[in-house]
Amino acid sequence: MTSDYLLEVDDVRTEFATSRGLVRAVDGVSLTLRPGETLGIVGESGSGKSVLGRTIMGLITNGPSTTVSGTVRLAGQDVHAISASQRRKLWGPKVAMVFQDPMTSLNPVKKVGVHITEALRLHLGVGKAEARERAVDLLKKVGIPEPARRMNQYPHELSGGMRQRVVIAMALSCDPELLIADEPTTALDVTVQKQILDLLASLSTTLNMATILISHDLGAVEGRTDRVQVMYAGRVVETARTQTVFNAPSHPYAEALLASIPRLNDPPHTILRAIDGTPPDMANPPSGCRFAPRCVYAADNCRTDPPVLADLGTALEPHRVACHYPLPAPGVTPPDLDPAGLVKEKN
């Protein structure tokens, strides 16, 4: 890790003590991010994406039932080594987060305008009139009609999509150096999704803002990120440049995720490919590769020996995969395919 990184995450683990046992929601994740760079994090629900984002933000810390280890260094500061008051000073100007559920992100008894102007006045020290003017402009930028009128409304008076846009405006209000966007377009229609993603991309360029885009929408990740990390059961199974992962995935899970996407050129009534099975119980994960029970390529050692991230790329084109048998390069027929192109499951 070098000093030109804005964010350095090293071997982070987030564990929760539950009645069923210890849940390792994030299990040894590392990543780096430079200013202006956008990293996509993808994976099924329960893979640890949101918990990782909250751990990086410093919202999840050590407590009676929570254990966080590893290092999260943001702009030279160890997020989990500083005091709670120092950590709060990072929120806004240094790092901000767009949460997945807008209803739990907004105070129901505060007007929309107050949500945004409070952060502006606290972190930037601007006056009341300037804060209001900037708040109206932010609401306009995120596509809210009649922004001046919306400033005086309460969250329950807005639709789910509008509430999500308010949350995005709040996160962007102090021009953060790092934005963690956890499913930022979940409640929005397709046209507004594009507006929001275009806005985030524009800000990333103009403000040199780093972005972590957590999403189930692989299409949004493909077109809006520089690099991708694929997570499964709390671990990173593949990380590389976005086009490398989307054009030539090396981990069977990444391949299966991409194969499940509907294609416009598919004939009508085409049956979508699904990943058989379910994600593992994180309180009792498999001893070997956590994807092995669902993997059509799994061999005996996959079920007993956990793979580690290994380099497949070069210094200029980093590509790391946690798999004993990475998929071959494009154009090479894997030995597990029969002449009809159907996958043969190993015993």
N, C-alpha and C positions, 0 to 999 in steps of 0.2 A: 504494500500500500504506500502511495506517495502523497505528497502534500497538495497535488493539483486536484484531488478529489474533494468534492463538497461533502459527500456522505461516504462513510466507511463502516460497513457492518461485518463483524468478524465472529463467526461461530456462535450466533445468537440462538439461545434456547429459551422458550417460554413454556412453563409447565404449570398445570393447575391440579391441585389436590381435590379429588372428588370422592363421593361415596363408593364409586366403582374402582378407584385407584388413581394413580398418577396419569394425567393426560398430557402427553408431550405434543402440544399444539404446533409449536415451531421447534424443530429438532436439528440444530447445527447449520443454520443458514448464514451464508456470507454473500455480500455484494458490495459493489462500489458504484458511485455515480458522480459524474462531472457536471459542472454548471452548464445549463442549456441542453443536457441530455435527457432523453425520455426512456425509461425502462418499463416494459410491460411484464406483469406477473399474472399468469393464467393457471387454471386448474379447477377441478370440481369443487363444489361446496364442501367445506370441511377439510380442505387441503392446507389451511393455515395462512391463507393470503391476508385476510383482514387482521388476524392476530399479529402477523408480522408487521403490518402497517402501523398498528397501534403501539407495538413495542418500539418501533423506530421513532415514532412521535413522542414516546415517553409517557403515554397514557396508561400503559401496563407496567407496573414496577413490582419490586419484591414486597410481599405482604403475607398475612397469615396463611393464605391458601394459594399464593402465587409465587413462583420462583423464576427470576429472569437472570440469565448468565450470558457471558460473551460481551462484546463491545459494540456500542453504537456511537460513532464519532461524527458529529455534525458541525461543519465549519470550525473544526479544531477542538470542539468541546465534547467530552464524553457525556452523553445524555443521561446515563444512569449513574454517573459518579457525582453529579452536581446536586444541589439541594432542590427541593420542590419549587421554591420561589425563583431560583435561577432558571429552572426548566420552563416555568411559565413565561419568562421573558423571551424565550426562544419562539414561543407560539405566536404566530402572527407575522413578524418581520423575517424570521429565519425559516420556519416550517409551518405549514398549515395543512389541514386535512379536510377532504370532502367525504362525509360519512354516507354509508349506503342507505340509511333510513332517515329521510329528512324530518319526520315527525319527532324523533327522539333527539334531533340536533337543534331544535328550536324551542324556546321557552314559550309556552302557550299564552302567558299573560303579558308578554312584551310585544309591542308592535314591530313590524318588519324593519322599519327605519332604525329603531333602537338597537336591534341586533347588529346592524352594520356600523352605525355611528359610534357605538361604544368601543368597538375594537379600534376604529380610526383615532378616536380621541385618546384612548389609553396608550396605544403603541406609537402613534405618530405625533401626538401632541397638538393636533390641529384644533381650530375653534369649532364652535357648534355649527355655524353657517357653512363653513368649508366642508365639514364632515358630512352635512346633509347633502350638499351639492355633489360631493364625490359619491355618496351612497346612491343617489338618483342615477348618476352616470353608470355606476356598476350594474344596477338593475336593468338599465337600458342595454348594456353590453351583453348581458346574459339572456336577452330576449324576452323580458317581461314588459307587456304593453302597459301604458299609462303608469310609468314608474313613480311619478310624484304622488299619485293617488295610492298606489300600493304601499308606500312608505307608512301610511297611517292605518293600515289594516293589520289584523292579527293573523297568525299562521292558519287558524282554522277557517279563515275566509278565503284561502287560496286553494287551488287544486294541488294534487300531489306533485305534478310536474313543476308548477310554479314554486312550491316549497323547496324542491330540489334546486331550482335555479337561485333561490335566495341563499341557500347553503353554499352554493358555488361562489356567489357574490361575496359572502362573508369570508370565505377562504382566500379570495383574491384581493381583499380590501387593502391589505398592507404590503402588497407586492412581495410575497414570500420568495426566498431563495430556493426552497424546496416545497413542492406541492405533492401530497399523497392523495390521489383520487381513487377512492374505493367505490367502484361501480358508479361513476358520476352521472351516467345517463340512464340509469335503470328505470326511472319513472317517467321518462320523456318519450315523446313520439319521435319518429325517424328524422323528420326535418329539423326538429330542435336538437336532437342528438348531434347532427352534423354541425349546427351552429356552435354548440358548446365545445365539441372537439376541435373545431376550427379556432375558437377563442383560446383554448388552452395551448394549442400549437403556436398561435400568434404571440401569446404572452411568453411562451418558452423562448421564442426567438428574440422578441423586443427587450425582455427583462433578463435574458440569459438564465431563465428559471429552470431548474431541474424538476423532473416530474416522474413520479411512480404511478403508473396507470394499472390499477387492479381491476380486472374485468373478466366476465364470462363471454363477452362478445369478441370472438377471435378476429372478426373482420375489422373492428375498431382498433384492436391491438396491432394488427398487421400493417395498417395504413398510417399509424400515428406514433410508432415507437422506433427507437434505434436498436434496442436489444430486448430480448425476451428471456424470462426465467420461468420454466414450467415447474410447478410444485405439485407434489403428490404426498399425502399423508404426512405433512409437516416438513418434508425435505425437498430440496431442489433436485430434480432428476435430469434436467437439461438446461443449459444456458448458452446463448450464442447471439450473433446478430439476427435481427428479426427475419430477414429474408432467408437466412440459412436454415432456421428452424421451420419456417413455413414451406420452403421449397424442398428441403431434404432433412426431415427430422431423423435423429439417430436413436432416440429412445422409443420403445414400443408404445409407451403411454402418450407421448407427444404425437406419434403417428395416429393412434386411435382417436385422440381428440380432433385432429384435423380431418380424419375420415368421417367423423360424425356431422360435419358441416353440410347443410343442404347446398346443392349446386344448381345454378340457374339453368345450365344446359342439360340437367338430368331430365329424362322423359317423365311425363305425368305418372303419378302413383308409384314413383320409385320408393322403395322401402329404405329408410335411413339406417345407416349402420350405427349400432349402439355398442357400448363397452359392457360386456357381460359382467355380472356380479356387482358388488357394492364396495365402496371404500372401506378400509379396515377399521376396526374398533381401536381408537387411539389410546384407550386405556390398556389394551392388550394387542399390540401390533404384531404382525408376523415376524419371525426371527430373522429371515433372510431379506430379500428384496420385498418391499411392501406392496409392489404391484404384481408380484409373481402369481398370486392366486387368480388374477384376472388376465394374465399375459399369455397370449397364444404361442409365444416363443420360449416360455420358461423351461429351463432344464433343472435337473436335480439340485445343482449347487446354487441356483437362484433362490431356492426355498430355504437354504440353510446359511448362506454367506451373504451378508449385506454388501452391496456394491458401493464404491466410493466414486466421487466425481473425478473423472480422468480426462486429461487433455486430448482432444482429437484434432484441434486446429493448430494455428501458428500464433506467434507473438502478435502479428498484425491482424489476424482473424481468429480470436479466441473462440473455442468451442469446447465445452465440457459436458460430459455425459456420465451419469451414474448407472451403468448397465454392464453386466458381464459379457453380453453379446450385442453390441451396438448394431443398428441396422446398417446395411451396406449403402454405398453411394448410389445416386440415381443411375438407372440403366443396368444395374447389376441385379440379377434375379436371386432373391434369398432362397436358400435350400429348403425352406419350409413351404414353398408354394408348389402346388401340383400343376399339371399342364393347363388346367382350367382357370388357374389364377386364384384358387381358393386356398385359404390358410389351413395347413394341417396342424392340429394341436399336438404338442409333444406330451408324452406320458411322464 
